[in-house]
Amino acid sequence: METYSFLREFADSWMLLMLFLFFVGVILWVMRPGSNKTHRDTANIPFRYEDKPAASEEARK
C-alpha cells in the first residue's frame, strides 16, 4: 500500500474518531462543575482595575 493511500484511509477513519473524542473531551473539561469560578474570573479581567490603573511592575515589588 502506498503511503498516501494509507494516510488518507487513516485520516478518514481513526484520526476523525480521535479528533472527535478530543473535541468532546475539551467540551466536557470546560463545562465541568469546578470551572465556573475560573471562567468568571477570566471574564472579569477587563474590569479588574476599574477605579484606578494597574500598578507598575516596580510598584508591586
PDB file of N, CA, C and O in Angstrom:
ATOM      1  N   MET A   1       0.853  -1.177   0.000  1.00  0.00           N
ATOM      2  CA  MET A   1       0.000   0.000   0.000  1.00  0.00           C
ATOM      3  C   MET A   1       0.895   1.235   0.000  1.00  0.00           C
ATOM      4  O   MET A   1       1.843   1.324   0.780  1.00  0.00           O
ATOM      5  N   GLU A   2       0.597   2.155  -0.851  1.00  0.00           N
ATOM      6  CA  GLU A   2       1.447   3.338  -0.914  1.00  0.00           C
ATOM      7  C   GLU A   2       1.124   4.269   0.254  1.00  0.00           C
ATOM      8  O   GLU A   2       0.045   4.193   0.842  1.00  0.00           O
ATOM      9  N   THR A   3       2.054   5.129   0.574  1.00  0.00           N
ATOM     10  CA  THR A   3       1.956   5.966   1.760  1.00  0.00           C
ATOM     11  C   THR A   3       0.736   6.883   1.724  1.00  0.00           C
ATOM     12  O   THR A   3       0.024   7.008   2.720  1.00  0.00           O
ATOM     13  N   TYR A   4       0.495   7.516   0.597  1.00  0.00           N
ATOM     14  CA  TYR A   4      -0.640   8.447   0.502  1.00  0.00           C
ATOM     15  C   TYR A   4      -1.963   7.733   0.783  1.00  0.00           C
ATOM     16  O   TYR A   4      -2.794   8.236   1.538  1.00  0.00           O
ATOM     17  N   SER A   5      -2.153   6.575   0.184  1.00  0.00           N
ATOM     18  CA  SER A   5      -3.404   5.834   0.386  1.00  0.00           C
ATOM     19  C   SER A   5      -3.577   5.432   1.843  1.00  0.00           C
ATOM     20  O   SER A   5      -4.674   5.523   2.394  1.00  0.00           O
ATOM     21  N   PHE A   6      -2.494   4.987   2.461  1.00  0.00           N
ATOM     22  CA  PHE A   6      -2.558   4.593   3.869  1.00  0.00           C
ATOM     23  C   PHE A   6      -2.925   5.787   4.746  1.00  0.00           C
ATOM     24  O   PHE A   6      -3.815   5.687   5.590  1.00  0.00           O
ATOM     25  N   LEU A   7      -2.242   6.921   4.550  1.00  0.00           N
ATOM     26  CA  LEU A   7      -2.525   8.101   5.362  1.00  0.00           C
ATOM     27  C   LEU A   7      -3.932   8.635   5.102  1.00  0.00           C
ATOM     28  O   LEU A   7      -4.590   9.123   6.020  1.00  0.00           O
ATOM     29  N   ARG A   8      -4.385   8.548   3.881  1.00  0.00           N
ATOM     30  CA  ARG A   8      -5.741   9.010   3.555  1.00  0.00           C
ATOM     31  C   ARG A   8      -6.784   8.157   4.260  1.00  0.00           C
ATOM     32  O   ARG A   8      -7.741   8.694   4.817  1.00  0.00           O
ATOM     33  N   GLU A   9      -6.620   6.859   4.248  1.00  0.00           N
ATOM     34  CA  GLU A   9      -7.563   5.977   4.932  1.00  0.00           C
ATOM     35  C   GLU A   9      -7.513   6.184   6.441  1.00  0.00           C
ATOM     36  O   GLU A   9      -8.548   6.168   7.107  1.00  0.00           O
ATOM     37  N   PHE A  10      -6.317   6.377   6.979  1.00  0.00           N
ATOM     38  CA  PHE A  10      -6.160   6.617   8.414  1.00  0.00           C
ATOM     39  C   PHE A  10      -6.850   7.920   8.820  1.00  0.00           C
ATOM     40  O   PHE A  10      -7.554   7.967   9.829  1.00  0.00           O
ATOM     41  N   ALA A  11      -6.646   8.972   8.032  1.00  0.00           N
ATOM     42  CA  ALA A  11      -7.254  10.266   8.343  1.00  0.00           C
ATOM     43  C   ALA A  11      -8.771  10.208   8.220  1.00  0.00           C
ATOM     44  O   ALA A  11      -9.477  10.855   8.994  1.00  0.00           O
ATOM     45  N   ASP A  12      -9.275   9.454   7.273  1.00  0.00           N
ATOM     46  CA  ASP A  12     -10.718   9.357   7.078  1.00  0.00           C
ATOM     47  C   ASP A  12     -11.410   8.529   8.147  1.00  0.00           C
ATOM     48  O   ASP A  12     -12.621   8.660   8.329  1.00  0.00           O
ATOM     49  N   SER A  13     -10.687   7.691   8.850  1.00  0.00           N
ATOM     50  CA  SER A  13     -11.347   6.818   9.814  1.00  0.00           C
ATOM     51  C   SER A  13     -10.892   7.105  11.246  1.00  0.00           C
ATOM     52  O   SER A  13     -11.619   7.746  12.005  1.00  0.00           O
ATOM     53  N   TRP A  14      -9.714   6.643  11.618  1.00  0.00           N
ATOM     54  CA  TRP A  14      -9.274   6.696  13.007  1.00  0.00           C
ATOM     55  C   TRP A  14      -8.935   8.109  13.469  1.00  0.00           C
ATOM     56  O   TRP A  14      -9.243   8.477  14.603  1.00  0.00           O
ATOM     57  N   MET A  15      -8.314   8.893  12.617  1.00  0.00           N
ATOM     58  CA  MET A  15      -7.961  10.249  13.028  1.00  0.00           C
ATOM     59  C   MET A  15      -9.219  11.084  13.242  1.00  0.00           C
ATOM     60  O   MET A  15      -9.274  11.903  14.159  1.00  0.00           O
ATOM     61  N   LEU A  16     -10.227  10.880  12.400  1.00  0.00           N
ATOM     62  CA  LEU A  16     -11.501  11.577  12.587  1.00  0.00           C
ATOM     63  C   LEU A  16     -12.110  11.204  13.932  1.00  0.00           C
ATOM     64  O   LEU A  16     -12.605  12.071  14.652  1.00  0.00           O
ATOM     65  N   LEU A  17     -12.076   9.945  14.267  1.00  0.00           N
ATOM     66  CA  LEU A  17     -12.607   9.488  15.551  1.00  0.00           C
ATOM     67  C   LEU A  17     -11.812  10.080  16.714  1.00  0.00           C
ATOM     68  O   LEU A  17     -12.403  10.533  17.694  1.00  0.00           O
ATOM     69  N   MET A  18     -10.484  10.084  16.620  1.00  0.00           N
ATOM     70  CA  MET A  18      -9.653  10.630  17.696  1.00  0.00           C
ATOM     71  C   MET A  18      -9.891  12.129  17.876  1.00  0.00           C
ATOM     72  O   MET A  18      -9.987  12.602  19.009  1.00  0.00           O
ATOM     73  N   LEU A  19      -9.987  12.878  16.787  1.00  0.00           N
ATOM     74  CA  LEU A  19     -10.221  14.315  16.895  1.00  0.00           C
ATOM     75  C   LEU A  19     -11.610  14.618  17.444  1.00  0.00           C
ATOM     76  O   LEU A  19     -11.779  15.577  18.196  1.00  0.00           O
ATOM     77  N   PHE A  20     -12.601  13.818  17.082  1.00  0.00           N
ATOM     78  CA  PHE A  20     -13.940  13.988  17.641  1.00  0.00           C
ATOM     79  C   PHE A  20     -13.926  13.732  19.141  1.00  0.00           C
ATOM     80  O   PHE A  20     -14.523  14.496  19.899  1.00  0.00           O
ATOM     81  N   LEU A  21     -13.258  12.674  19.583  1.00  0.00           N
ATOM     82  CA  LEU A  21     -13.175  12.379  21.014  1.00  0.00           C
ATOM     83  C   LEU A  21     -12.413  13.465  21.768  1.00  0.00           C
ATOM     84  O   LEU A  21     -12.765  13.806  22.897  1.00  0.00           O
ATOM     85  N   PHE A  22     -11.371  14.004  21.145  1.00  0.00           N
ATOM     86  CA  PHE A  22     -10.632  15.119  21.752  1.00  0.00           C
ATOM     87  C   PHE A  22     -11.551  16.331  21.908  1.00  0.00           C
ATOM     88  O   PHE A  22     -11.544  16.982  22.953  1.00  0.00           O
ATOM     89  N   PHE A  23     -12.342  16.636  20.877  1.00  0.00           N
ATOM     90  CA  PHE A  23     -13.280  17.747  20.925  1.00  0.00           C
ATOM     91  C   PHE A  23     -14.297  17.567  22.048  1.00  0.00           C
ATOM     92  O   PHE A  23     -14.559  18.500  22.806  1.00  0.00           O
ATOM     93  N   VAL A  24     -14.865  16.378  22.154  1.00  0.00           N
ATOM     94  CA  VAL A  24     -15.838  16.103  23.208  1.00  0.00           C
ATOM     95  C   VAL A  24     -15.171  16.212  24.582  1.00  0.00           C
ATOM     96  O   VAL A  24     -15.776  16.723  25.524  1.00  0.00           O
ATOM     97  N   GLY A  25     -13.934  15.737  24.699  1.00  0.00           N
ATOM     98  CA  GLY A  25     -13.203  15.846  25.959  1.00  0.00           C
ATOM     99  C   GLY A  25     -12.961  17.286  26.373  1.00  0.00           C
ATOM    100  O   GLY A  25     -13.090  17.622  27.550  1.00  0.00           O
ATOM    101  N   VAL A  26     -12.613  18.137  25.424  1.00  0.00           N
ATOM    102  CA  VAL A  26     -12.393  19.554  25.735  1.00  0.00           C
ATOM    103  C   VAL A  26     -13.704  20.206  26.176  1.00  0.00           C
ATOM    104  O   VAL A  26     -13.724  20.978  27.135  1.00  0.00           O
ATOM    105  N   ILE A  27     -14.780  19.902  25.486  1.00  0.00           N
ATOM    106  CA  ILE A  27     -16.079  20.463  25.869  1.00  0.00           C
ATOM    107  C   ILE A  27     -16.458  20.020  27.286  1.00  0.00           C
ATOM    108  O   ILE A  27     -16.918  20.836  28.084  1.00  0.00           O
ATOM    109  N   LEU A  28     -16.273  18.758  27.597  1.00  0.00           N
ATOM    110  CA  LEU A  28     -16.586  18.269  28.946  1.00  0.00           C
ATOM    111  C   LEU A  28     -15.680  18.902  29.994  1.00  0.00           C
ATOM    112  O   LEU A  28     -16.133  19.199  31.099  1.00  0.00           O
ATOM    113  N   TRP A  29     -14.407  19.113  29.665  1.00  0.00           N
ATOM    114  CA  TRP A  29     -13.464  19.731  30.607  1.00  0.00           C
ATOM    115  C   TRP A  29     -13.858  21.182  30.882  1.00  0.00           C
ATOM    116  O   TRP A  29     -13.769  21.646  32.019  1.00  0.00           O
ATOM    117  N   VAL A  30     -14.287  21.890  29.853  1.00  0.00           N
ATOM    118  CA  VAL A  30     -14.691  23.285  30.026  1.00  0.00           C
ATOM    119  C   VAL A  30     -15.977  23.385  30.829  1.00  0.00           C
ATOM    120  O   VAL A  30     -16.137  24.314  31.620  1.00  0.00           O
ATOM    121  N   MET A  31     -16.889  22.452  30.643  1.00  0.00           N
ATOM    122  CA  MET A  31     -18.190  22.503  31.310  1.00  0.00           C
ATOM    123  C   MET A  31     -18.209  21.813  32.669  1.00  0.00           C
ATOM    124  O   MET A  31     -19.274  21.678  33.271  1.00  0.00           O
ATOM    125  N   ARG A  32     -17.061  21.375  33.162  1.00  0.00           N
ATOM    126  CA  ARG A  32     -17.042  20.674  34.443  1.00  0.00           C
ATOM    127  C   ARG A  32     -17.515  21.602  35.562  1.00  0.00           C
ATOM    128  O   ARG A  32     -17.381  22.821  35.452  1.00  0.00           O
ATOM    129  N   PRO A  33     -18.061  21.042  36.625  1.00  0.00           N
ATOM    130  CA  PRO A  33     -18.658  21.868  37.686  1.00  0.00           C
ATOM    131  C   PRO A  33     -17.674  22.830  38.357  1.00  0.00           C
ATOM    132  O   PRO A  33     -18.082  23.932  38.722  1.00  0.00           O
ATOM    133  N   GLY A  34     -16.436  22.481  38.534  1.00  0.00           N
ATOM    134  CA  GLY A  34     -15.498  23.330  39.250  1.00  0.00           C
ATOM    135  C   GLY A  34     -14.910  24.469  38.435  1.00  0.00           C
ATOM    136  O   GLY A  34     -14.152  25.273  38.978  1.00  0.00           O
ATOM    137  N   SER A  35     -15.225  24.565  37.170  1.00  0.00           N
ATOM    138  CA  SER A  35     -14.582  25.576  36.327  1.00  0.00           C
ATOM    139  C   SER A  35     -15.327  26.907  36.297  1.00  0.00           C
ATOM    140  O   SER A  35     -14.850  27.859  35.679  1.00  0.00           O
ATOM    141  N   ASN A  36     -16.471  26.994  36.942  1.00  0.00           N
ATOM    142  CA  ASN A  36     -17.262  28.218  36.896  1.00  0.00           C
ATOM    143  C   ASN A  36     -16.497  29.412  37.465  1.00  0.00           C
ATOM    144  O   ASN A  36     -16.540  30.497  36.886  1.00  0.00           O
ATOM    145  N   LYS A  37     -15.807  29.235  38.574  1.00  0.00           N
ATOM    146  CA  LYS A  37     -15.047  30.331  39.199  1.00  0.00           C
ATOM    147  C   LYS A  37     -13.930  30.804  38.274  1.00  0.00           C
ATOM    148  O   LYS A  37     -13.695  32.007  38.152  1.00  0.00           O
ATOM    149  N   THR A  38     -13.255  29.886  37.634  1.00  0.00           N
ATOM    150  CA  THR A  38     -12.175  30.244  36.714  1.00  0.00           C
ATOM    151  C   THR A  38     -12.707  31.045  35.537  1.00  0.00           C
ATOM    152  O   THR A  38     -12.108  32.049  35.151  1.00  0.00           O
ATOM    153  N   HIS A  39     -13.814  30.617  34.969  1.00  0.00           N
ATOM    154  CA  HIS A  39     -14.395  31.328  33.831  1.00  0.00           C
ATOM    155  C   HIS A  39     -14.889  32.717  34.239  1.00  0.00           C
ATOM    156  O   HIS A  39     -14.730  33.680  33.489  1.00  0.00           O
ATOM    157  N   ARG A  40     -15.476  32.817  35.403  1.00  0.00           N
ATOM    158  CA  ARG A  40     -15.967  34.105  35.888  1.00  0.00           C
ATOM    159  C   ARG A  40     -14.804  35.069  36.111  1.00  0.00           C
ATOM    160  O   ARG A  40     -14.884  36.241  35.745  1.00  0.00           O
ATOM    161  N   ASP A  41     -13.716  34.566  36.716  1.00  0.00           N
ATOM    162  CA  ASP A  41     -12.541  35.398  36.962  1.00  0.00           C
ATOM    163  C   ASP A  41     -11.922  35.863  35.648  1.00  0.00           C
ATOM    164  O   ASP A  41     -11.539  37.026  35.526  1.00  0.00           O
ATOM    165  N   THR A  42     -11.821  34.990  34.685  1.00  0.00           N
ATOM    166  CA  THR A  42     -11.255  35.347  33.385  1.00  0.00           C
ATOM    167  C   THR A  42     -12.135  36.359  32.657  1.00  0.00           C
ATOM    168  O   THR A  42     -11.618  37.270  32.010  1.00  0.00           O
ATOM    169  N   ALA A  43     -13.439  36.216  32.752  1.00  0.00           N
ATOM    170  CA  ALA A  43     -14.355  37.136  32.080  1.00  0.00           C
ATOM    171  C   ALA A  43     -14.288  38.534  32.680  1.00  0.00           C
ATOM    172  O   ALA A  43     -14.582  39.510  31.991  1.00  0.00           O
ATOM    173  N   ASN A  44     -13.907  38.649  33.945  1.00  0.00           N
ATOM    174  CA  ASN A  44     -13.861  39.953  34.615  1.00  0.00           C
ATOM    175  C   ASN A  44     -12.505  40.637  34.538  1.00  0.00           C
ATOM    176  O   ASN A  44     -12.322  41.676  35.171  1.00  0.00           O
ATOM    177  N   ILE A  45     -11.564  40.108  33.803  1.00  0.00           N
ATOM    178  CA  ILE A  45     -10.234  40.719  33.692  1.00  0.00           C
ATOM    179  C   ILE A  45     -10.310  42.173  33.210  1.00  0.00           C
ATOM    180  O   ILE A  45      -9.618  43.017  33.779  1.00  0.00           O
ATOM    181  N   PRO A  46     -11.108  42.509  32.199  1.00  0.00           N
ATOM    182  CA  PRO A  46     -11.139  43.911  31.754  1.00  0.00           C
ATOM    183  C   PRO A  46     -11.653  44.886  32.820  1.00  0.00           C
ATOM    184  O   PRO A  46     -11.358  46.079  32.746  1.00  0.00           O
ATOM    185  N   PHE A  47     -12.405  44.407  33.796  1.00  0.00           N
ATOM    186  CA  PHE A  47     -12.983  45.278  34.817  1.00  0.00           C
ATOM    187  C   PHE A  47     -12.210  45.234  36.134  1.00  0.00           C
ATOM    188  O   PHE A  47     -12.654  45.818  37.122  1.00  0.00           O
ATOM    189  N   ARG A  48     -11.099  44.574  36.166  1.00  0.00           N
ATOM    190  CA  ARG A  48     -10.363  44.367  37.410  1.00  0.00           C
ATOM    191  C   ARG A  48      -9.878  45.684  38.009  1.00  0.00           C
ATOM    192  O   ARG A  48      -9.953  45.865  39.224  1.00  0.00           O
ATOM    193  N   TYR A  49      -9.384  46.604  37.187  1.00  0.00           N
ATOM    194  CA  TYR A  49      -8.850  47.884  37.661  1.00  0.00           C
ATOM    195  C   TYR A  49      -9.756  49.014  37.183  1.00  0.00           C
ATOM    196  O   TYR A  49      -9.304  49.939  36.508  1.00  0.00           O
ATOM    197  N   GLU A  50     -11.019  48.934  37.535  1.00  0.00           N
ATOM    198  CA  GLU A  50     -11.982  49.911  37.051  1.00  0.00           C
ATOM    199  C   GLU A  50     -11.803  51.268  37.729  1.00  0.00           C
ATOM    200  O   GLU A  50     -11.985  52.301  37.085  1.00  0.00           O
ATOM    201  N   ASP A  51     -11.450  51.285  39.017  1.00  0.00           N
ATOM    202  CA  ASP A  51     -11.322  52.546  39.753  1.00  0.00           C
ATOM    203  C   ASP A  51      -9.998  53.255  39.496  1.00  0.00           C
ATOM    204  O   ASP A  51      -9.967  54.482  39.412  1.00  0.00           O
ATOM    205  N   LYS A  52      -8.929  52.523  39.374  1.00  0.00           N
ATOM    206  CA  LYS A  52      -7.606  53.119  39.158  1.00  0.00           C
ATOM    207  C   LYS A  52      -6.810  52.211  38.233  1.00  0.00           C
ATOM    208  O   LYS A  52      -7.112  51.022  38.128  1.00  0.00           O
ATOM    209  N   PRO A  53      -5.805  52.746  37.564  1.00  0.00           N
ATOM    210  CA  PRO A  53      -4.992  51.908  36.668  1.00  0.00           C
ATOM    211  C   PRO A  53      -4.191  50.874  37.446  1.00  0.00           C
ATOM    212  O   PRO A  53      -3.954  51.015  38.646  1.00  0.00           O
ATOM    213  N   ALA A  54      -3.792  49.860  36.752  1.00  0.00           N
ATOM    214  CA  ALA A  54      -2.978  48.818  37.370  1.00  0.00           C
ATOM    215  C   ALA A  54      -1.631  49.392  37.789  1.00  0.00           C
ATOM    216  O   ALA A  54      -1.099  50.292  37.139  1.00  0.00           O
ATOM    217  N   ALA A  55      -1.088  48.864  38.879  1.00  0.00           N
ATOM    218  CA  ALA A  55       0.223  49.307  39.362  1.00  0.00           C
ATOM    219  C   ALA A  55       1.310  48.798  38.435  1.00  0.00           C
ATOM    220  O   ALA A  55       1.170  47.741  37.820  1.00  0.00           O
ATOM    221  N   SER A  56       2.383  49.549  38.341  1.00  0.00           N
ATOM    222  CA  SER A  56       3.500  49.137  37.513  1.00  0.00           C
ATOM    223  C   SER A  56       4.221  47.961  38.160  1.00  0.00           C
ATOM    224  O   SER A  56       3.989  47.656  39.329  1.00  0.00           O
ATOM    225  N   GLU A  57       5.082  47.310  37.415  1.00  0.00           N
ATOM    226  CA  GLU A  57       5.828  46.161  37.927  1.00  0.00           C
ATOM    227  C   GLU A  57       6.709  46.577  39.107  1.00  0.00           C
ATOM    228  O   GLU A  57       6.847  45.820  40.068  1.00  0.00           O
ATOM    229  N   GLU A  58       7.301  47.758  39.048  1.00  0.00           N
ATOM    230  CA  GLU A  58       8.194  48.215  40.132  1.00  0.00           C
ATOM    231  C   GLU A  58       7.411  48.503  41.411  1.00  0.00           C
ATOM    232  O   GLU A  58       7.911  48.263  42.510  1.00  0.00           O
ATOM    233  N   ALA A  59       6.203  49.010  41.277  1.00  0.00           N
ATOM    234  CA  ALA A  59       5.406  49.333  42.462  1.00  0.00           C
ATOM    235  C   ALA A  59       4.908  48.082  43.168  1.00  0.00           C
ATOM    236  O   ALA A  59       4.661  48.110  44.373  1.00  0.00           O
ATOM    237  N   ARG A  60       4.760  46.994  42.440  1.00  0.00           N
ATOM    238  CA  ARG A  60       4.279  45.755  43.051  1.00  0.00           C
ATOM    239  C   ARG A  60       5.334  45.039  43.861  1.00  0.00           C
ATOM    240  O   ARG A  60       4.994  44.204  44.699  1.00  0.00           O
ATOM    241  N   LYS A  61       6.597  45.333  43.643  1.00  0.00           N
ATOM    242  CA  LYS A  61       7.692  44.623  44.350  1.00  0.00           C
ATOM    243  C   LYS A  61       7.903  45.128  45.718  1.00  0.00           C
ATOM    244  O   LYS A  61       8.779  44.637  46.430  1.00  0.00           O
TER     245      LYS A  61
END
